[in-house]
Amino acid sequence: MTAHVTSPRFKRNAAEALADAQLQQALKFVEVNFAARRREVAERLPEFDALRDSARDIKDHTLRHLDLYLDAFQQRVEAAGGHVHFAVTAEDARRIVLDICRAAGARTVTKGKSMVSEEIGLNDFLAANGINPVETDLGEYLIQIRGEMPSHIIAPAVHLTKEQVEADFRRVHTHLPADRSLVEPSTMLAEARGILRERFLAADVGITGANFLVAETGTSIIVTNEGNGDLTQTLPKVHVVLATIEKLIPTLEDVAQILRVLARSATGQELSVYTTFSTGPRRAGDPDGPEAYHVVILDNGRSAMLGGAFQDMLRCIRCGACMNHCPVYHAVGGHAYGWVYPGPMGAVLTPSLVGVDRAGHLPNASTFCGRCEEVCPVRIPLPRMMRAWREREFERHLSPATVRSGLAVWAFFAKRPRLYGLATAIAAFVLGWAGRRRGRFAWLPLARGWTRDRDFPAPAGSTFQAQWRRARRDHR
Amino acid sequence: MVEAEPQTQSPKRVGLFVTCLVDLIRPSIGFAAAKLLEDAGCIVEVPRQACCGQPAFNSGDRATAREIAEQVVAAFEPFDYVVAPSGSCAGMLKVHYPELFHGDPNWLPRADAFAAKTFELVSFLVDVLKVESIRARFPATVTYHDSCSGLRELGVKAQPRRLLSGVEGVTLAEMQGADVCCGFGGTFCVKYPDISDAIVAKKADRIVATGADTLLAGDLGCLMNMAGKLQRAGRPVRARHVAEVLAGMADGPAIGEPRDAKA
């Protein structure tokens, strides 16, 4: 019961997304605002690129010594009175969380935003076991009441317009006055806050993700803007942190370095509003905090990426800059990618985690424009890794037969320049003659995908190489 | 006509990698490139060639890409420089060929040497030949699209604008997001035509919004995509390769126009 995978039907998902006027309206926000904000804040910090290098180096170092840091983290957490649980699979992680909830006698759990929770399909699992999960991040709350998945890793409801949110609130919050104003974001926030405050107080367990797990101190860190994460982890009796193995960072000093690129890359903030550090449960004399503190560290396929072609992907700090700058994401949004992680980072990570046989479209659905790599705060070579997935698909004969045979015919000629020259001379002549009056084609037999929406220019009639050789011969 | 620094050494022998699209669709770009290089004092030759291998490389067919790369590297070994009127193909030759031969003691040094002498046309003129200005005339308001590979793999951004600023009659009207992909993406536009179309539709709107009458870029693939969309949408913007304008050879039909059309 991991999150449902619709990546195999990416093309259909994308077509539906392109035809969805509301979605297209909502996506404009990502395309225009996120990119502009990042650029502005990056330009204001002269050492931004140097910090990206350090962030990359810190992550690389940690991944090379991950076993040591996991071990150190566990010791520090236990020394602070907390518990660490290692989960190999999504199933293991769900079971561990459920056991903790049951031991606490939990009926309601509040949740801070956690992509790992989405990855393992935790909400459905808890609900099926009689525990009511309540998302407290506004975006996550919205998609929970809509029964959707996040469409963006830091802005889960970015696919919704204000009008859709208003309609959902009126539909679900029926005990509130029907004539209440929900026009402004602030009134919507007040509406959600009113509902969520009761839940925060009622919750027995609070579950959050983690942006970092600090080996030096056994600290988990969340980076948020709404304050819901703090209420989620301090009010209930039990705090469960759900994180994956690559969240480990050696020291607080290292965290301080990475924090300087994280929010800038994500939302264009210098720092997010809250950066919250949790070390163990409430100590004697602490005014608040949970009685018990658990960290569930999930692998779910990541350790298999260590030492391989996709290890660099484990540097990802989940800022979302790659999707914020991706023309394909801007066109189809996050849901089209068909699993938890969309955009360029999803195009590399999803095949690693659910299999390239199911997620094969994702690394192909990229123009290789390179903007993702250009903005990645930890310099992940995303296009190169998407190409590496394409190579695996090609080796395993997973790419479509039409693509393979088309490529084979082209390659036959491309490897033989003389024959190629002859073939292209004929093509240039025939197509040039056919298109001589209009100068372009509105329809071409083997390029229907192109000519459905675009004209195709007619060749000039003979190839450059033929003309060049003729001219040079005549010259002599 | 090109004004370069006085030639002190013997003229540079440049192998023109014309690119398969220019070869087949629009030879005038190849002739414009040759003229720019010759005006700058180079000797230009065109060894027999097919394609740089990008369709195979980006489709995951590394073996075919390597075979083609070997052939291209060998064909251009006699030249001082390899120049392509395309950031995408030049990026393939310069950045990705060495990747293809990673760990091969025989081919990697050859691919590295080949990469070191390979350049995109306009950046070669400005960065290597130190061409300061160009004597050409093109009375038009133009907008310039930065093609992705040239921009991000080779750093081509200021060079074409700098040379265009010296062309008599040219007014540059920058579009919003000039550095955002046009949606061509090589095989991408064939594999995901409707996403490609959605991207180029946005691009076309931004081009039209500048009020420019001519769209310029340094890559024919992107130009075909944008021109095809503009034409299908009935927009009156004409598209040309920047080399045609710089070489003073922009008086013929623009991309996708009938042969008898005039500038």
Interface residues (C-beta under 8 A of the other chain):
Chain A: K11 A14 A15 L18 P327 V328 H330 A331 V332 N364 A365 S366 T367 F368 C369 G370 R371 E373 E374 R387 W389 R390 E391 R392 E393 F394 E395 S399 V403 L407 W410 A411 F413 A414 K415 R416 P417 R418 Y420 G421 T424 A427 A428 R436 R437 R438 G439 R440 A442 A447 G449 W450 R452 D453 R454 D455 F456 P457 A458 P459 A460 G461 S462 T463 F464 Q465 Q467 W468 R469
Chain B: V18 C20 V22 D23 L24 I25 R26 P27 S28 I29 G30 F31 A34 V46 R48 Q49 A50 C51 G53 P55 A56 F57 N58 S59 G60 D61 R62 T64 E67 I68 Q71 A75 C148 S149 R152 E153 D179 V180 C181 G183 F184 G185 G186 T187 F188 C189 V190 K191 Y192 P193 D194 I195 S196 D197 A198 I199 V200 A201 K202 M224 N225 A227 G228 K229 Q231 R232 P253 I255 G256 E257 P258 R259 A261
